[in-house]
């Protein structure tokens, strides 16, 4: 769409983002001016303008921008709240953890999902600690989203909760927990993963466990994977078993 046909207010927000990207001193007066303009646009009657302003604030390295995004979490428009949450995660500010954790209590699925993604993006122990309680949620979707976000954050405090999630009743939660443990890189997860593998899980879980064991590079997994390779019937999983075995065999015993 030609620029002349864009909503004037939205074009103004886009221009601010472009100017910020070109700025050689993001902590200087130009940024302060941009934040002030975006703050005004967060109060605009047009929800699309407010949403675009929130998205732009995620790229601004200014504490005032973080405070504005926290306030925008209470906007009456779903799209604005989601944009504010995701932008808050993009800032990486630990100050956003508490308000995002409160957003997890929302009855609206979209609010919870945006908050989960944002907390995973912020990461660190604080971000993970806010997500861990969701692993006991009655909603399988919330549990799965939380496991995936925790895995992306790669925080050591999540080891035990992720191991417990290997026994979740929902196969996607188990699969994502296995992948998250592989990403975490803590070899204490090897035995629980081998136990899960021995229970003859479904294809998605089996694939995830195979990938995780290869990522963890612990030679204790070689024998179980060699046995699995001989009995595996899924032609899509066999190549992954071979790839994980290759990685494990290339790992010297003294490098584990």
C-alpha positions as semicolon CSV with decimal commas, in nm:
position;residue;x (nm);y (nm);z (nm)
1;X;0,000;0,000;0,000
2;X;0,142;0,345;-0,091
3;X;0,248;0,559;0,203
4;X;0,000;0,829;0,104
5;X;-0,284;0,592;0,177
6;X;-0,163;0,494;0,524
7;X;-0,346;0,623;0,828
8;X;-0,161;0,944;0,917
9;X;-0,129;0,854;1,282
10;X;0,004;0,507;1,207
11;X;0,252;0,657;0,963
12;X;0,371;0,887;1,239
13;X;0,440;0,588;1,465
14;X;0,622;0,405;1,185
15;X;0,833;0,714;1,122
16;X;0,935;0,729;1,487
17;X;1,052;0,369;1,474
18;X;1,253;0,440;1,157
19;X;1,410;0,751;1,310
20;X;1,503;0,559;1,621
21;X;1,671;0,287;1,416
22;X;1,886;0,552;1,246
23;X;1,974;0,733;1,566
24;X;2,341;0,713;1,662
25;X;2,267;0,809;2,025
26;X;1,967;0,604;2,144
27;X;2,010;0,735;2,498
28;X;2,001;1,098;2,391
29;X;1,748;1,372;2,345
30;X;1,603;1,221;2,028
31;X;1,492;0,910;2,216
32;X;1,336;1,117;2,491
33;X;1,137;1,306;2,232
34;X;1,028;0,983;2,064
35;X;0,913;0,835;2,395
36;X;0,709;1,146;2,466
37;X;0,537;1,119;2,128
38;X;0,471;0,749;2,173
39;X;0,331;0,816;2,521
40;X;0,079;1,051;2,365
41;X;-0,011;0,797;2,101
42;X;-0,075;0,533;2,367
43;X;-0,370;0,751;2,472
44;X;-0,508;0,785;2,120
45;X;-0,871;0,687;2,063
46;X;-0,767;0,462;1,775
47;X;-0,667;0,120;1,910
48;X;-0,450;0,055;1,604
49;X;-0,245;0,365;1,687
50;X;-0,208;0,256;2,049
51;X;-0,102;-0,092;1,941
52;X;0,162;0,045;1,700
53;X;0,293;0,279;1,970
54;X;0,329;-0,015;2,209
55;X;0,517;-0,215;1,948
56;X;0,751;0,079;1,888
57;X;0,823;0,118;2,260
58;X;0,963;-0,234;2,264
59;X;1,257;-0,101;2,060
60;X;1,331;0,197;2,282
61;X;1,603;0,166;2,545
62;X;1,447;0,398;2,799
63;X;1,302;0,314;3,140
64;X;1,014;0,550;3,072
65;X;0,919;0,325;2,782
66;X;0,906;0,024;3,015
67;X;0,674;0,212;3,252
68;X;0,447;0,309;2,963
69;X;0,426;-0,050;2,845
70;X;0,337;-0,169;3,193
71;X;0,053;0,081;3,200
72;X;-0,060;-0,035;2,855
73;X;-0,111;-0,388;2,988
74;X;-0,437;-0,254;3,129
75;X;-0,565;-0,121;2,796
76;X;-0,927;-0,216;2,719
77;X;-0,830;-0,348;2,374
78;X;-0,700;-0,702;2,338
79;X;-0,460;-0,622;2,055
80;X;-0,305;-0,335;2,249
81;X;-0,258;-0,546;2,563
82;X;-0,093;-0,824;2,364
83;X;0,135;-0,581;2,182
84;X;0,232;-0,417;2,511
85;X;0,312;-0,752;2,673
86;X;0,526;-0,872;2,384
87;X;0,706;-0,537;2,362
88;X;0,769;-0,546;2,736
89;X;0,932;-0,885;2,692
90;X;1,141;-0,742;2,409
91;X;1,284;-0,478;2,644
92;X;1,421;-0,755;2,866
93;X;1,343;-0,546;3,173
94;X;1,310;-0,739;3,499
95;X;1,066;-0,468;3,606
96;X;0,815;-0,621;3,367
97;X;0,810;-0,960;3,538
98;X;0,565;-0,878;3,817
99;X;0,299;-0,709;3,600
100;X;0,331;-0,984;3,340
101;X;0,291;-1,246;3,613
102;X;-0,034;-1,076;3,715
103;X;-0,146;-1,094;3,353
104;X;-0,112;-1,473;3,375
105;X;-0,420;-1,467;3,600
106;X;-0,636;-1,327;3,319
107;X;-0,940;-1,524;3,209
108;X;-0,852;-1,436;2,849
109;X;-0,640;-1,698;2,672
110;X;-0,473;-1,437;2,448
111;X;-0,362;-1,232;2,750
112;X;-0,209;-1,534;2,918
113;X;-0,036;-1,646;2,601
114;X;0,119;-1,303;2,539
115;X;0,238;-1,284;2,900
116;X;0,391;-1,631;2,879
117;X;0,586;-1,545;2,565
118;X;0,702;-1,215;2,716
119;X;0,822;-1,377;3,039
120;X;1,010;-1,639;2,841
121;X;1,175;-1,362;2,640
122;X;1,279;-1,177;2,956
123;X;1,407;-1,507;3,093
124;X;1,643;-1,529;3,387
125;X;1,542;-1,682;3,717
126;X;1,273;-1,421;3,777
127;X;1,107;-1,482;3,443
128;X;1,114;-1,859;3,491
129;X;0,990;-1,842;3,849
130;X;0,683;-1,658;3,725
131;X;0,617;-1,928;3,466
132;X;0,681;-2,240;3,676
133;X;0,346;-2,226;3,863
134;X;0,171;-2,258;3,525
135;X;0,308;-2,610;3,493
136;X;0,033;-2,708;3,739
137;X;-0,239;-2,529;3,545
138;X;-0,558;-2,715;3,460
139;X;-0,514;-2,594;3,103
140;X;-0,292;-2,819;2,890
141;X;-0,241;-2,527;2,651
142;X;-0,108;-2,308;2,932
143;X;0,119;-2,585;3,057
144;X;0,256;-2,648;2,710
145;X;0,313;-2,279;2,639
146;X;0,486;-2,236;2,975
147;X;0,715;-2,535;2,916
148;X;0,814;-2,401;2,574
149;X;0,882;-2,053;2,714
150;X;1,087;-2,192;3,004
151;X;1,289;-2,399;2,761
152;X;1,364;-2,092;2,553
153;X;1,474;-1,902;2,864
154;X;1,714;-2,181;2,961
155;X;1,719;-2,106;3,334
156;X;1,875;-2,359;3,569
157;X;1,600;-2,319;3,831
158;X;1,357;-2,488;3,591
159;X;1,534;-2,827;3,590
160;X;1,318;-3,006;3,848
161;X;0,985;-2,861;3,726
162;X;1,070;-2,964;3,370
163;X;1,162;-3,315;3,483
164;X;0,825;-3,341;3,657
165;X;0,658;-3,221;3,336
166;X;0,791;-3,534;3,163
167;X;0,507;-3,716;3,341
168;X;0,237;-3,473;3,228
169;X;-0,086;-3,632;3,105
170;X;-0,068;-3,440;2,775
171;X;0,176;-3,572;2,516
172;X;0,270;-3,227;2,382
173;X;0,367;-3,107;2,729
174;X;0,586;-3,415;2,770
175;X;0,743;-3,361;2,430
176;X;0,813;-2,992;2,489
177;X;0,950;-3,067;2,837
178;X;1,195;-3,313;2,682
179;X;1,305;-3,057;2,424
180;X;1,340;-2,792;2,694
181;X;1,561;-3,023;2,903
182;X;1,781;-3,079;2,600
183;X;1,814;-2,705;2,555
184;X;1,890;-2,658;2,924
185;X;2,197;-2,880;2,890
186;X;2,192;-3,024;3,243
187;X;2,293;-3,391;3,237
188;X;2,082;-3,463;3,543
189;X;1,797;-3,483;3,295
190;X;1,947;-3,787;3,118
191;X;1,811;-4,055;3,352
192;X;1,455;-3,914;3,357
193;X;1,464;-3,889;2,976
194;X;1,583;-4,250;2,945
195;X;1,306;-4,359;3,181
196;X;1,051;-4,183;2,962
197;X;1,200;-4,344;2,651
198;X;1,171;-4,691;2,808
199;X;0,797;-4,637;2,860
200;X;0,741;-4,661;2,482
201;X;0,597;-4,312;2,441
202;X;0,415;-4,192;2,129
203;X;0,595;-4,066;1,821
204;X;0,610;-3,696;1,914
205;X;0,745;-3,765;2,262
206;X;0,989;-4,029;2,136
207;X;1,126;-3,790;1,877
208;X;1,168;-3,514;2,137
209;X;1,350;-3,744;2,378
210;X;1,586;-3,861;2,105
211;X;1,669;-3,501;2,011
212;X;1,719;-3,403;2,376
213;X;1,952;-3,697;2,448
214;X;2,164;-3,604;2,150
215;X;2,183;-3,244;2,268
216;X;2,288;-3,346;2,618
217;X;2,585;-3,546;2,481
218;X;2,591;-3,802;2,761
219;X;2,728;-4,136;2,646
220;X;2,495;-4,326;2,879
221;X;2,230;-4,275;2,613
222;X;2,423;-4,461;2,342
223;X;2,312;-4,814;2,428
224;X;1,941;-4,729;2,472
225;X;1,940;-4,539;2,142
226;X;2,115;-4,826;1,961
227;X;1,843;-5,060;2,084
228;X;1,574;-4,813;1,978
229;X;1,725;-4,783;1,630
230;X;1,681;-5,158;1,580
231;X;1,314;-5,156;1,680
232;X;1,200;-4,813;1,556
233;X;0,924;-4,838;1,295
234;X;0,875;-4,467;1,226
235;X;1,090;-4,378;0,928
236;X;1,090;-4,010;1,030
237;X;1,244;-4,085;1,369
238;X;1,520;-4,320;1,252
239;X;1,737;-4,044;1,097
240;X;1,715;-3,844;1,421
241;X;1,825;-4,147;1,624
242;X;2,123;-4,188;1,393
243;X;2,208;-3,819;1,420
244;X;2,190;-3,826;1,801
245;X;2,403;-4,140;1,812
246;X;2,661;-3,974;1,589
247;X;2,683;-3,679;1,828
248;X;2,708;-3,906;2,132
249;X;2,975;-4,131;1,985
250;X;3,179;-3,824;1,893
251;X;3,173;-3,709;2,256
252;X;3,489;-3,822;2,438
253;X;3,418;-3,978;2,780
254;X;3,626;-3,714;2,954
255;X;3,424;-3,431;2,790
256;X;3,089;-3,534;2,936
